[in-house]
Amino acid sequence: MDDDIKTVVYESYTNLFGHTPFLNRLVNRVSDSVVTIDSSADIGRKTQITGTVDIGPNVSVSSNVEIDGSVEIGRNTNLNGENLVLGDVSIGKYCAIAPRSRIRTVDHPTYKAGIQSSFYSEIGADLPHISKGPIDIGNDVWISSDSKILGDVTIGDGAVIAANSVVVDDVEPYSLVAGVPARHKKYRFDRETIEALQEIAWWDWSEEKQRRNVEFFDADLREVDDVRSLVK
């Protein structure tokens, strides 16, 4: 089957039914994609998933999301609609990715005469994509709406990316960044609390342990002297 026809069929199916298990098996069979989606994950309509992709348990991918490349998404992470995840991207557990956020390592080269891919195709030339490096997003990260994360960036656990930010540099754990380009504004907690949270790593707990520690999750950690004392 011609690649253009495959694309039309794929888009038509996902518009109606989403990226279902049946479609996923078919895509893996007739294309170069190797897509693994946990049976508990929820994939919305009009969402397209291609490449080498691993979507973990209880992940929620809303409608109109495009995922393409070498992508790993950890359990209980939410992509909340009209997101783009493109290239070599790793997203940790329990992340909240707000609508219209763009996470991409792939870009156009700027050292050739033109920059438009369609023009290069028309004249029979090649305009390869380039990448500065992979994107590694930690656990419990909040990426606010309309933000952009570009290549060769590591975002630490618990970080917050403010709306409309463009992230081009690494973000420290539990740091809040904002702006174009994004700059450090403050830390969510003091150093001792941040170190304790990274040691506790609650995102690796079992569901039973999470439910047992409601007090830990309910607490205002700014007012707690010893975060570890809350853990049961």
CYANA upper distance limits for C-alpha pairs under 8 A (distance plus 0.5 A):
  1 MET  CA      5 ILE  CA      7.25
  1 MET  CA      6 LYS  CA      7.09
  2 ASP  CA      6 LYS  CA      6.79
  3 ASP  CA      7 THR  CA      6.71
  4 ASP  CA      8 VAL  CA      6.85
  5 ILE  CA      9 VAL  CA      6.66
  6 LYS  CA     10 TYR  CA      6.49
  7 THR  CA     11 GLU  CA      6.57
  8 VAL  CA     12 SER  CA      6.56
  9 VAL  CA     13 TYR  CA      6.65
 10 TYR  CA     14 THR  CA      6.71
 11 GLU  CA     15 ASN  CA      6.54
 11 GLU  CA     46 LYS  CA      7.70
 11 GLU  CA     48 GLN  CA      7.91
 12 SER  CA     16 LEU  CA      7.10
 13 TYR  CA     17 PHE  CA      6.44
 13 TYR  CA     18 GLY  CA      7.34
 13 TYR  CA     19 HIS  CA      8.45
 14 THR  CA     18 GLY  CA      4.46
 14 THR  CA     19 HIS  CA      5.99
 14 THR  CA     20 THR  CA      8.47
 14 THR  CA     45 ARG  CA      6.18
 14 THR  CA     46 LYS  CA      5.45
 14 THR  CA     47 THR  CA      6.85
 14 THR  CA     48 GLN  CA      7.49
 15 ASN  CA     45 ARG  CA      6.00
 15 ASN  CA     46 LYS  CA      4.76
 15 ASN  CA     47 THR  CA      8.09
 16 LEU  CA     45 ARG  CA      7.06
 16 LEU  CA     46 LYS  CA      7.84
 17 PHE  CA     45 ARG  CA      6.34
 17 PHE  CA     46 LYS  CA      8.42
 18 GLY  CA     43 ILE  CA      7.06
 18 GLY  CA     44 GLY  CA      5.99
 18 GLY  CA     45 ARG  CA      4.27
 18 GLY  CA     46 LYS  CA      6.23
 18 GLY  CA     47 THR  CA      6.67
 19 HIS  CA     23 LEU  CA      6.48
 19 HIS  CA     24 ASN  CA      6.93
 19 HIS  CA     43 ILE  CA      6.81
 19 HIS  CA     44 GLY  CA      7.79
 19 HIS  CA     45 ARG  CA      7.45
 19 HIS  CA     46 LYS  CA      8.40
 19 HIS  CA     47 THR  CA      7.03
 19 HIS  CA     48 GLN  CA      7.31
 19 HIS  CA     49 ILE  CA      7.88
 20 THR  CA     24 ASN  CA      6.60
 20 THR  CA     43 ILE  CA      8.08
 21 PRO  CA     25 ARG  CA      6.78
 22 PHE  CA     26 LEU  CA      6.87
 23 LEU  CA     27 VAL  CA      6.54
 24 ASN  CA     28 ASN  CA      6.72
 24 ASN  CA     35 VAL  CA      7.35
 25 ARG  CA     29 ARG  CA      6.74
 26 LEU  CA     30 VAL  CA      6.71
 27 VAL  CA     31 SER  CA      6.18
 27 VAL  CA     33 SER  CA      7.17
 28 ASN  CA     32 ASP  CA      7.23
 28 ASN  CA     33 SER  CA      5.75
 28 ASN  CA     34 VAL  CA      5.90
 28 ASN  CA     35 VAL  CA      7.08
 32 ASP  CA     51 GLY  CA      7.59
 33 SER  CA     50 THR  CA      6.06
 33 SER  CA     51 GLY  CA      4.92
 33 SER  CA     52 THR  CA      6.20
 33 SER  CA     53 VAL  CA      8.50
 34 VAL  CA     50 THR  CA      8.08
 34 VAL  CA     51 GLY  CA      6.55
 34 VAL  CA     52 THR  CA      5.21
 34 VAL  CA     53 VAL  CA      6.91
 35 VAL  CA     49 ILE  CA      7.97
 35 VAL  CA     50 THR  CA      7.26
 35 VAL  CA     51 GLY  CA      7.20
 35 VAL  CA     52 THR  CA      6.07
 35 VAL  CA     53 VAL  CA      5.17
 35 VAL  CA     54 ASP  CA      6.59
 36 THR  CA     53 VAL  CA      6.55
 36 THR  CA     54 ASP  CA      5.28
 36 THR  CA     55 ILE  CA      6.66
 37 ILE  CA     41 ALA  CA      7.22
 37 ILE  CA     53 VAL  CA      8.46
 37 ILE  CA     54 ASP  CA      6.55
 37 ILE  CA     55 ILE  CA      5.25
 37 ILE  CA     56 GLY  CA      6.97
 38 ASP  CA     55 ILE  CA      6.64
 38 ASP  CA     56 GLY  CA      5.87
 38 ASP  CA     57 PRO  CA      5.75
 38 ASP  CA     58 ASN  CA      8.13
 39 SER  CA     57 PRO  CA      7.68
 40 SER  CA     57 PRO  CA      5.93
 40 SER  CA     58 ASN  CA      5.58
 40 SER  CA     59 VAL  CA      7.96
 41 ALA  CA     55 ILE  CA      7.87
 41 ALA  CA     56 GLY  CA      7.40
 41 ALA  CA     57 PRO  CA      6.04
 41 ALA  CA     58 ASN  CA      5.02
 41 ALA  CA     59 VAL  CA      5.18
 41 ALA  CA     60 SER  CA      6.38
 41 ALA  CA     61 VAL  CA      8.38
 42 ASP  CA     58 ASN  CA      7.49
 42 ASP  CA     59 VAL  CA      6.76
 42 ASP  CA     60 SER  CA      5.29
 42 ASP  CA     61 VAL  CA      6.56
 42 ASP  CA     62 SER  CA      8.31
 43 ILE  CA     47 THR  CA      7.70
 43 ILE  CA     60 SER  CA      6.70
 43 ILE  CA     61 VAL  CA      5.33
 43 ILE  CA     62 SER  CA      6.66
 43 ILE  CA     63 SER  CA      7.98
 44 GLY  CA     61 VAL  CA      6.41
 44 GLY  CA     62 SER  CA      5.10
 44 GLY  CA     63 SER  CA      4.89
 44 GLY  CA     64 ASN  CA      7.98
 45 ARG  CA     62 SER  CA      7.91
 45 ARG  CA     63 SER  CA      5.44
 45 ARG  CA     64 ASN  CA      7.25
 46 LYS  CA     63 SER  CA      6.03
 46 LYS  CA     64 ASN  CA      5.29
 46 LYS  CA     65 VAL  CA      7.56
 47 THR  CA     61 VAL  CA      8.43
 47 THR  CA     62 SER  CA      7.98
 47 THR  CA     63 SER  CA      6.00
 47 THR  CA     64 ASN  CA      5.25
 47 THR  CA     65 VAL  CA      5.06
 47 THR  CA     66 GLU  CA      6.25
 47 THR  CA     67 ILE  CA      8.44
 48 GLN  CA     64 ASN  CA      8.15
 48 GLN  CA     65 VAL  CA      6.86
 48 GLN  CA     66 GLU  CA      5.40
 48 GLN  CA     67 ILE  CA      6.68
 48 GLN  CA     68 ASP  CA      8.45
 49 ILE  CA     53 VAL  CA      8.07
 49 ILE  CA     66 GLU  CA      6.63
 49 ILE  CA     67 ILE  CA      5.26
 49 ILE  CA     68 ASP  CA      6.38
 50 THR  CA     67 ILE  CA      6.82
 50 THR  CA     68 ASP  CA      5.30
 50 THR  CA     69 GLY  CA      7.24
 51 GLY  CA     68 ASP  CA      5.72
 51 GLY  CA     69 GLY  CA      5.09
 51 GLY  CA     70 SER  CA      6.61
 51 GLY  CA     71 VAL  CA      8.31
 52 THR  CA     68 ASP  CA      8.21
 52 THR  CA     69 GLY  CA      6.41
 52 THR  CA     70 SER  CA      5.26
 52 THR  CA     71 VAL  CA      6.88
 53 VAL  CA     68 ASP  CA      8.07
 53 VAL  CA     69 GLY  CA      7.49
 53 VAL  CA     70 SER  CA      6.26
 53 VAL  CA     71 VAL  CA      5.22
 53 VAL  CA     72 GLU  CA      6.31
 54 ASP  CA     71 VAL  CA      6.86
 54 ASP  CA     72 GLU  CA      5.28
 54 ASP  CA     73 ILE  CA      6.78
 55 ILE  CA     59 VAL  CA      7.31
 55 ILE  CA     72 GLU  CA      6.57
 55 ILE  CA     73 ILE  CA      5.45
 55 ILE  CA     74 GLY  CA      7.10
 55 ILE  CA     75 ARG  CA      8.05
 56 GLY  CA     72 GLU  CA      8.42
 56 GLY  CA     73 ILE  CA      6.47
 56 GLY  CA     74 GLY  CA      5.58
 56 GLY  CA     75 ARG  CA      5.11
 56 GLY  CA     76 ASN  CA      8.04
 57 PRO  CA     74 GLY  CA      7.92
 57 PRO  CA     75 ARG  CA      5.18
 57 PRO  CA     76 ASN  CA      6.92
 58 ASN  CA     75 ARG  CA      6.17
 58 ASN  CA     76 ASN  CA      5.26
 58 ASN  CA     77 THR  CA      7.93
 59 VAL  CA     73 ILE  CA      8.14
 59 VAL  CA     74 GLY  CA      7.79
 59 VAL  CA     75 ARG  CA      5.95
 59 VAL  CA     76 ASN  CA      5.06
 59 VAL  CA     77 THR  CA      5.48
 59 VAL  CA     78 ASN  CA      6.38
 60 SER  CA     76 ASN  CA      7.57
 60 SER  CA     77 THR  CA      6.94
 60 SER  CA     78 ASN  CA      5.22
 60 SER  CA     79 LEU  CA      6.66
 60 SER  CA     80 ASN  CA      8.23
 61 VAL  CA     65 VAL  CA      7.67
 61 VAL  CA     78 ASN  CA      6.51
 61 VAL  CA     79 LEU  CA      5.30
 61 VAL  CA     80 ASN  CA      6.90
 61 VAL  CA     81 GLY  CA      7.68
 62 SER  CA     78 ASN  CA      8.38
 62 SER  CA     79 LEU  CA      6.49
 62 SER  CA     80 ASN  CA      5.60
 62 SER  CA     81 GLY  CA      5.27
 62 SER  CA     82 GLU  CA      8.25
 63 SER  CA     80 ASN  CA      8.18
 63 SER  CA     81 GLY  CA      5.74
 63 SER  CA     82 GLU  CA      7.11
 64 ASN  CA     81 GLY  CA      6.34
 64 ASN  CA     82 GLU  CA      5.17
 64 ASN  CA     83 ASN  CA      7.59
 65 VAL  CA     79 LEU  CA      8.42
 65 VAL  CA     81 GLY  CA      6.35
 65 VAL  CA     82 GLU  CA      5.30
 65 VAL  CA     83 ASN  CA      5.27
 65 VAL  CA     84 LEU  CA      6.45
 66 GLU  CA     82 GLU  CA      8.08
 66 GLU  CA     83 ASN  CA      6.87
 66 GLU  CA     84 LEU  CA      5.44
 66 GLU  CA     85 VAL  CA      6.75
 66 GLU  CA     86 LEU  CA      8.24
 67 ILE  CA     71 VAL  CA      8.05
 67 ILE  CA     84 LEU  CA      6.59
 67 ILE  CA     85 VAL  CA      5.27
 67 ILE  CA     86 LEU  CA      6.40
 68 ASP  CA     85 VAL  CA      6.91
 68 ASP  CA     86 LEU  CA      5.49
 68 ASP  CA     87 GLY  CA      6.88
 69 GLY  CA     86 LEU  CA      6.13
 69 GLY  CA     87 GLY  CA      4.90
 69 GLY  CA     88 ASP  CA      6.50
 69 GLY  CA     89 VAL  CA      8.29
 70 SER  CA     87 GLY  CA      6.36
 70 SER  CA     88 ASP  CA      5.23
 70 SER  CA     89 VAL  CA      6.83
 71 VAL  CA     85 VAL  CA      8.22
 71 VAL  CA     86 LEU  CA      8.25
 71 VAL  CA     87 GLY  CA      7.55
 71 VAL  CA     88 ASP  CA      6.38
 71 VAL  CA     89 VAL  CA      5.34
 71 VAL  CA     90 SER  CA      6.24
 71 VAL  CA     91 ILE  CA      8.38
 72 GLU  CA     89 VAL  CA      7.00
 72 GLU  CA     90 SER  CA      5.29
 72 GLU  CA     91 ILE  CA      6.52
 73 ILE  CA     77 THR  CA      7.55
 73 ILE  CA     90 SER  CA      6.72
 73 ILE  CA     91 ILE  CA      5.27
 73 ILE  CA     92 GLY  CA      6.57
 73 ILE  CA     93 LYS  CA      7.81
 74 GLY  CA     91 ILE  CA      6.53
 74 GLY  CA     92 GLY  CA      5.14
 74 GLY  CA     93 LYS  CA      4.84
 74 GLY  CA     94 TYR  CA      7.81
 75 ARG  CA     92 GLY  CA      7.97
 75 ARG  CA     93 LYS  CA      5.46
 75 ARG  CA     94 TYR  CA      6.97
 76 ASN  CA     93 LYS  CA      6.41
 76 ASN  CA     94 TYR  CA      5.33
 76 ASN  CA     95 CYS  CA      7.83
 77 THR  CA     92 GLY  CA      7.89
 77 THR  CA     93 LYS  CA      6.00
 77 THR  CA     94 TYR  CA      4.85
 77 THR  CA     95 CYS  CA      5.07
 77 THR  CA     96 ALA  CA      6.59
 77 THR  CA     97 ILE  CA      8.37
 78 ASN  CA     94 TYR  CA      7.79
 78 ASN  CA     95 CYS  CA      6.73
 78 ASN  CA     96 ALA  CA      5.66
 78 ASN  CA     97 ILE  CA      6.49
 79 LEU  CA     83 ASN  CA      7.40
 79 LEU  CA     96 ALA  CA      7.08
 79 LEU  CA     97 ILE  CA      5.39
 79 LEU  CA     98 ALA  CA      6.95
 79 LEU  CA     99 PRO  CA      7.87
 80 ASN  CA     96 ALA  CA      8.29
 80 ASN  CA     97 ILE  CA      6.60
 80 ASN  CA     98 ALA  CA      5.73
 80 ASN  CA     99 PRO  CA      5.62
 81 GLY  CA     98 ALA  CA      7.68
 81 GLY  CA     99 PRO  CA      5.27
 81 GLY  CA    100 ARG  CA      6.98
 82 GLU  CA     99 PRO  CA      6.23
 82 GLU  CA    100 ARG  CA      5.34
 82 GLU  CA    101 SER  CA      7.97
 83 ASN  CA     98 ALA  CA      8.46
 83 ASN  CA     99 PRO  CA      6.61
 83 ASN  CA    100 ARG  CA      5.30
 83 ASN  CA    101 SER  CA      5.66
 83 ASN  CA    102 ARG  CA      6.27
 83 ASN  CA    103 ILE  CA      8.43
 84 LEU  CA    100 ARG  CA      7.98
 84 LEU  CA    101 SER  CA      7.21
 84 LEU  CA    102 ARG  CA      5.30
 84 LEU  CA    103 ILE  CA      6.46
 84 LEU  CA    104 ARG  CA      7.78
 85 VAL  CA     89 VAL  CA      7.80
 85 VAL  CA    102 ARG  CA      6.80
 85 VAL  CA    103 ILE  CA      5.32
 85 VAL  CA    104 ARG  CA      6.20
 86 LEU  CA    103 ILE  CA      6.81
 86 LEU  CA    104 ARG  CA      5.03
 86 LEU  CA    105 THR  CA      6.85
 86 LEU  CA    106 VAL  CA      7.12
 87 GLY  CA    104 ARG  CA      6.27
 87 GLY  CA    105 THR  CA      5.54
 87 GLY  CA    106 VAL  CA      6.11
 87 GLY  CA    134 PRO  CA      8.01
 88 ASP  CA    104 ARG  CA      8.31
 88 ASP  CA    105 THR  CA      6.81
 88 ASP  CA    133 GLY  CA      8.15
 88 ASP  CA    134 PRO  CA      5.46
 88 ASP  CA    135 ILE  CA      6.93
 89 VAL  CA    103 ILE  CA      8.28
 89 VAL  CA    104 ARG  CA      8.01
 89 VAL  CA    105 THR  CA      7.98
 89 VAL  CA    134 PRO  CA      6.37
 89 VAL  CA    135 ILE  CA      5.33
 89 VAL  CA    136 ASP  CA      6.58
 89 VAL  CA    137 ILE  CA      8.36
 90 SER  CA    135 ILE  CA      6.78
 90 SER  CA    136 ASP  CA      5.41
 90 SER  CA    137 ILE  CA      6.45
 91 ILE  CA     95 CYS  CA      8.06
 91 ILE  CA    136 ASP  CA      6.84
 91 ILE  CA    137 ILE  CA      5.23
 91 ILE  CA    138 GLY  CA      6.77
 91 ILE  CA    139 ASN  CA      7.93
 92 GLY  CA    137 ILE  CA      6.40
 92 GLY  CA    138 GLY  CA      5.28
 92 GLY  CA    139 ASN  CA      4.95
 92 GLY  CA    140 ASP  CA      7.89
 93 LYS  CA    138 GLY  CA      7.86
 93 LYS  CA    139 ASN  CA      5.22
 93 LYS  CA    140 ASP  CA      6.78
 93 LYS  CA    203 TRP  CA      6.92
 94 TYR  CA    139 ASN  CA      6.49
 94 TYR  CA    140 ASP  CA      5.38
 94 TYR  CA    141 VAL  CA      7.83
 94 TYR  CA    203 TRP  CA      7.31
 95 CYS  CA    139 ASN  CA      6.45
 95 CYS  CA    140 ASP  CA      5.09
 95 CYS  CA    141 VAL  CA      5.21
 95 CYS  CA    142 TRP  CA      6.37
 95 CYS  CA    143 ILE  CA      8.43
 96 ALA  CA    140 ASP  CA      7.78
 96 ALA  CA    141 VAL  CA      6.79
 96 ALA  CA    142 TRP  CA      5.29
 96 ALA  CA    143 ILE  CA      6.75
 97 ILE  CA    101 SER  CA      7.37
 97 ILE  CA    142 TRP  CA      6.52
 97 ILE  CA    143 ILE  CA      5.35
 97 ILE  CA    144 SER  CA      6.89
 97 ILE  CA    145 SER  CA      8.00
 98 ALA  CA    142 TRP  CA      8.28
 98 ALA  CA    143 ILE  CA      6.52
 98 ALA  CA    144 SER  CA      5.50
 98 ALA  CA    145 SER  CA      5.12
 98 ALA  CA    146 ASP  CA      8.09
 99 PRO  CA    144 SER  CA      8.11
 99 PRO  CA    145 SER  CA      5.54
 99 PRO  CA    146 ASP  CA      7.14
100 ARG  CA    145 SER  CA      6.28
100 ARG  CA    146 ASP  CA      5.34
100 ARG  CA    147 SER  CA      7.84
101 SER  CA    143 ILE  CA      7.79
101 SER  CA    144 SER  CA      7.65
101 SER  CA    145 SER  CA      6.01
101 SER  CA    146 ASP  CA      5.10
101 SER  CA    147 SER  CA      5.26
101 SER  CA    148 LYS  CA      6.34
102 ARG  CA    146 ASP  CA      7.68
102 ARG  CA    147 SER  CA      6.74
102 ARG  CA    148 LYS  CA      5.16
102 ARG  CA    149 ILE  CA      6.72
103 ILE  CA    135 ILE  CA      8.46
103 ILE  CA    148 LYS  CA      6.32
103 ILE  CA    149 ILE  CA      5.18
103 ILE  CA    150 LEU  CA      6.77
104 ARG  CA    135 ILE  CA      8.19
104 ARG  CA    148 LYS  CA      8.35
104 ARG  CA    149 ILE  CA      6.85
104 ARG  CA    150 LEU  CA      5.93
104 ARG  CA    151 GLY  CA      6.80
105 THR  CA    131 SER  CA      5.91
105 THR  CA    132 LYS  CA      7.36
105 THR  CA    133 GLY  CA      6.99
105 THR  CA    134 PRO  CA      6.63
105 THR  CA    135 ILE  CA      7.27
105 THR  CA    150 LEU  CA      6.13
105 THR  CA    151 GLY  CA      4.60
105 THR  CA    152 ASP  CA      7.80
106 VAL  CA    129 HIS  CA      6.56
106 VAL  CA    130 ILE  CA      6.23
106 VAL  CA    131 SER  CA      5.53
106 VAL  CA    151 GLY  CA      7.78
107 ASP  CA    129 HIS  CA      6.04
107 ASP  CA    130 ILE  CA      5.81
107 ASP  CA    131 SER  CA      6.61
108 HIS  CA    115 ILE  CA      7.09
108 HIS  CA    127 LEU  CA      8.15
108 HIS  CA    128 PRO  CA      7.74
108 HIS  CA    129 HIS  CA      5.76
108 HIS  CA    130 ILE  CA      6.53
109 PRO  CA    115 ILE  CA      7.46
109 PRO  CA    127 LEU  CA      8.08
109 PRO  CA    128 PRO  CA      7.89
109 PRO  CA    129 HIS  CA      7.15
109 PRO  CA    130 ILE  CA      6.63
110 THR  CA    114 GLY  CA      8.30
110 THR  CA    115 ILE  CA      7.06
114 GLY  CA    120 TYR  CA      8.39
115 ILE  CA    127 LEU  CA      8.19
116 GLN  CA    120 TYR  CA      7.15
116 GLN  CA    127 LEU  CA      8.44
117 SER  CA    121 SER  CA      6.84
117 SER  CA    126 ASP  CA      8.40
117 SER  CA    127 LEU  CA      6.44
118 SER  CA    122 GLU  CA      6.77
119 PHE  CA    123 ILE  CA      7.03
120 TYR  CA    124 GLY  CA      6.69
120 TYR  CA    125 ALA  CA      5.41
120 TYR  CA    126 ASP  CA      6.32
120 TYR  CA    127 LEU  CA      6.72
121 SER  CA    125 ALA  CA      6.27
121 SER  CA    126 ASP  CA      7.14
131 SER  CA    151 GLY  CA      6.94
132 LYS  CA    151 GLY  CA      5.83
132 LYS  CA    152 ASP  CA      5.94
133 GLY  CA    151 GLY  CA      5.67
133 GLY  CA    152 ASP  CA      4.56
133 GLY  CA    153 VAL  CA      8.10
134 PRO  CA    151 GLY  CA      6.10
134 PRO  CA    152 ASP  CA      5.47
134 PRO  CA    153 VAL  CA      7.32
135 ILE  CA    149 ILE  CA      8.37
135 ILE  CA    150 LEU  CA      7.82
135 ILE  CA    151 GLY  CA      6.12
135 ILE  CA    152 ASP  CA      6.04
135 ILE  CA    153 VAL  CA      5.47
135 ILE  CA    154 THR  CA      6.37
136 ASP  CA    153 VAL  CA      6.92
136 ASP  CA    154 THR  CA      5.19
136 ASP  CA    155 ILE  CA      6.74
137 ILE  CA    141 VAL  CA      7.84
137 ILE  CA    154 THR  CA      6.38
137 ILE  CA    155 ILE  CA      5.24
137 ILE  CA    156 GLY  CA      6.99
137 ILE  CA    157 ASP  CA      8.08
138 GLY  CA    154 THR  CA      8.27
138 GLY  CA    155 ILE  CA      6.34
138 GLY  CA    156 GLY  CA      5.52
138 GLY  CA    157 ASP  CA      5.02
138 GLY  CA    158 GLY  CA      7.91
139 ASN  CA    156 GLY  CA      7.95
139 ASN  CA    157 ASP  CA      5.24
139 ASN  CA    158 GLY  CA      6.82
139 ASN  CA    203 TRP  CA      7.52
140 ASP  CA    157 ASP  CA      6.39
140 ASP  CA    158 GLY  CA      5.32
140 ASP  CA    159 ALA  CA      7.87
140 ASP  CA    203 TRP  CA      7.91
141 VAL  CA    155 ILE  CA      8.44
141 VAL  CA    156 GLY  CA      8.17
141 VAL  CA    157 ASP  CA      6.52
141 VAL  CA    158 GLY  CA      5.29
141 VAL  CA    159 ALA  CA      5.51
141 VAL  CA    160 VAL  CA      6.47
142 TRP  CA    158 GLY  CA      7.89
142 TRP  CA    159 ALA  CA      6.95
142 TRP  CA    160 VAL  CA      5.32
142 TRP  CA    161 ILE  CA      6.68
143 ILE  CA    147 SER  CA      7.35
143 ILE  CA    160 VAL  CA      6.58
143 ILE  CA    161 ILE  CA      5.30
143 ILE  CA    162 ALA  CA      7.34
143 ILE  CA    163 ALA  CA      8.04
144 SER  CA    160 VAL  CA      8.12
144 SER  CA    161 ILE  CA      6.28
144 SER  CA    162 ALA  CA      5.84
144 SER  CA    163 ALA  CA      5.10
144 SER  CA    164 ASN  CA      7.97
145 SER  CA    162 ALA  CA      8.31
145 SER  CA    163 ALA  CA      5.50
145 SER  CA    164 ASN  CA      7.00
146 ASP  CA    163 ALA  CA      6.39
146 ASP  CA    164 ASN  CA      5.30
146 ASP  CA    165 SER  CA      7.88
147 SER  CA    161 ILE  CA      7.94
147 SER  CA    162 ALA  CA      7.85
147 SER  CA    163 ALA  CA      6.09
147 SER  CA    164 ASN  CA      4.96
147 SER  CA    165 SER  CA      5.23
147 SER  CA    166 VAL  CA      6.38
147 SER  CA    167 VAL  CA      8.35
148 LYS  CA    164 ASN  CA      7.84
148 LYS  CA    165 SER  CA      6.74
148 LYS  CA    166 VAL  CA      5.22
148 LYS  CA    167 VAL  CA      6.63
149 ILE  CA    153 VAL  CA      8.06
149 ILE  CA    166 VAL  CA      6.53
149 ILE  CA    167 VAL  CA      5.33
149 ILE  CA    168 VAL  CA      7.16
150 LEU  CA    166 VAL  CA      8.03
150 LEU  CA    167 VAL  CA      6.63
150 LEU  CA    168 VAL  CA      6.04
151 GLY  CA    168 VAL  CA      7.61
152 ASP  CA    168 VAL  CA      8.17
152 ASP  CA    169 ASP  CA      8.18
153 VAL  CA    167 VAL  CA      8.22
153 VAL  CA    168 VAL  CA      6.92
153 VAL  CA    169 ASP  CA      6.09
153 VAL  CA    170 ASP  CA      5.50
153 VAL  CA    171 VAL  CA      8.29
154 THR  CA    169 ASP  CA      8.08
154 THR  CA    170 ASP  CA      5.31
154 THR  CA    171 VAL  CA      6.83
155 ILE  CA    159 ALA  CA      7.31
155 ILE  CA    170 ASP  CA      6.25
155 ILE  CA    171 VAL  CA      5.14
155 ILE  CA    172 GLU  CA      6.87
155 ILE  CA    173 PRO  CA      7.54
156 GLY  CA    170 ASP  CA      8.50
156 GLY  CA    171 VAL  CA      6.43
156 GLY  CA    172 GLU  CA      5.57
156 GLY  CA    173 PRO  CA      4.46
156 GLY  CA    174 TYR  CA      7.45
157 ASP  CA    172 GLU  CA      8.32
157 ASP  CA    173 PRO  CA      5.27
157 ASP  CA    174 TYR  CA      6.73
157 ASP  CA    198 GLN  CA      8.04
158 GLY  CA    173 PRO  CA      6.15
158 GLY  CA    174 TYR  CA      4.92
158 GLY  CA    175 SER  CA      7.83
159 ALA  CA    171 VAL  CA      7.63
159 ALA  CA    172 GLU  CA      7.42
159 ALA  CA    173 PRO  CA      5.84
159 ALA  CA    174 TYR  CA      4.72
159 ALA  CA    175 SER  CA      5.34
159 ALA  CA    176 LEU  CA      6.41
160 VAL  CA    174 TYR  CA      7.51
160 VAL  CA    175 SER  CA      6.78
160 VAL  CA    176 LEU  CA      5.20
160 VAL  CA    177 VAL  CA      6.98
161 ILE  CA    165 SER  CA      7.32
161 ILE  CA    176 LEU  CA      6.52
161 ILE  CA    177 VAL  CA      5.80
161 ILE  CA    178 ALA  CA      6.70
162 ALA  CA    176 LEU  CA      7.70
162 ALA  CA    177 VAL  CA      6.64
162 ALA  CA    178 ALA  CA      5.43
162 ALA  CA    179 GLY  CA      8.06
163 ALA  CA    178 ALA  CA      7.83
164 ASN  CA    178 ALA  CA      8.36
164 ASN  CA    179 GLY  CA      7.60
164 ASN  CA    180 VAL  CA      8.41
165 SER  CA    177 VAL  CA      8.40
165 SER  CA    178 ALA  CA      5.88
165 SER  CA    179 GLY  CA      5.24
165 SER  CA    180 VAL  CA      6.03
165 SER  CA    181 PRO  CA      7.23
165 SER  CA    182 ALA  CA      6.07
166 VAL  CA    178 ALA  CA      8.38
166 VAL  CA    179 GLY  CA      7.06
166 VAL  CA    180 VAL  CA      5.61
166 VAL  CA    181 PRO  CA      5.59
166 VAL  CA    182 ALA  CA      5.95
167 VAL  CA    180 VAL  CA      8.02
167 VAL  CA    181 PRO  CA      6.49
167 VAL  CA    182 ALA  CA      5.61
168 VAL  CA    181 PRO  CA      7.13
168 VAL  CA    182 ALA  CA      7.68
169 ASP  CA    182 ALA  CA      8.31
171 VAL  CA    175 SER  CA      7.19
171 VAL  CA    177 VAL  CA      7.98
171 VAL  CA    184 HIS  CA      8.23
173 PRO  CA    194 ILE  CA      8.14
174 TYR  CA    187 TYR  CA      6.26
174 TYR  CA    188 ARG  CA      6.03
174 TYR  CA    189 PHE  CA      7.68
174 TYR  CA    194 ILE  CA      7.27
175 SER  CA    184 HIS  CA      7.31
175 SER  CA    185 LYS  CA      8.04
175 SER  CA    186 LYS  CA      6.48
175 SER  CA    187 TYR  CA      4.91
175 SER  CA    188 ARG  CA      6.58
176 LEU  CA    184 HIS  CA      6.57
176 LEU  CA    185 LYS  CA      6.18
176 LEU  CA    186 LYS  CA      5.98
176 LEU  CA    187 TYR  CA      6.42
176 LEU  CA    188 ARG  CA      7.37
177 VAL  CA    182 ALA  CA      6.12
177 VAL  CA    183 ARG  CA      5.60
177 VAL  CA    184 HIS  CA      4.94
177 VAL  CA    185 LYS  CA      5.88
177 VAL  CA    186 LYS  CA      7.88
178 ALA  CA    182 ALA  CA      5.08
178 ALA  CA    183 ARG  CA      5.99
178 ALA  CA    184 HIS  CA      7.31
178 ALA  CA    185 LYS  CA      7.37
179 GLY  CA    183 ARG  CA      6.68
189 PHE  CA    193 THR  CA      6.50
189 PHE  CA    194 ILE  CA      6.62
189 PHE  CA    221 LEU  CA      8.10
189 PHE  CA    222 ARG  CA      6.82
190 ASP  CA    194 ILE  CA      6.81
190 ASP  CA    222 ARG  CA      8.37
191 ARG  CA    195 GLU  CA      6.70
192 GLU  CA    196 ALA  CA      6.68
193 THR  CA    197 LEU  CA      6.61
193 THR  CA    221 LEU  CA      8.23
193 THR  CA    226 ASP  CA      8.06
193 THR  CA    227 VAL  CA      7.03
194 ILE  CA    198 GLN  CA      6.76
195 GLU  CA    199 GLU  CA      6.72
196 ALA  CA    200 ILE  CA      6.52
196 ALA  CA    227 VAL  CA      7.14
196 ALA  CA    228 ARG  CA      7.15
197 LEU  CA    201 ALA  CA      6.47
197 LEU  CA    202 TRP  CA      8.10
197 LEU  CA    227 VAL  CA      8.09
200 ILE  CA    228 ARG  CA      7.96
201 ALA  CA    205 TRP  CA      7.95
202 TRP  CA    210 GLN  CA      7.97
205 TRP  CA    209 LYS  CA      6.51
205 TRP  CA    210 GLN  CA      6.81
206 SER  CA    210 GLN  CA      6.83
207 GLU  CA    211 ARG  CA      6.77
208 GLU  CA    212 ARG  CA      6.75
209 LYS  CA    213 ASN  CA      6.84
209 LYS  CA    232 LYS  CA      8.41
210 GLN  CA    214 VAL  CA      7.46
212 ARG  CA    232 LYS  CA      7.51
213 ASN  CA    217 PHE  CA      7.23
213 ASN  CA    230 LEU  CA      8.15
213 ASN  CA    231 VAL  CA      6.76
213 ASN  CA    232 LYS  CA      6.63
214 VAL  CA    218 ASP  CA      6.51
215 GLU  CA    219 ALA  CA      6.54
215 GLU  CA    230 LEU  CA      7.28
216 PHE  CA    227 VAL  CA      8.36
216 PHE  CA    230 LEU  CA      5.78
216 PHE  CA    231 VAL  CA      6.74
219 ALA  CA    224 VAL  CA      8.29
220 ASP  CA    224 VAL  CA      7.50
221 LEU  CA    227 VAL  CA      7.48
226 ASP  CA    230 LEU  CA      8.18
227 VAL  CA    231 VAL  CA      8.02
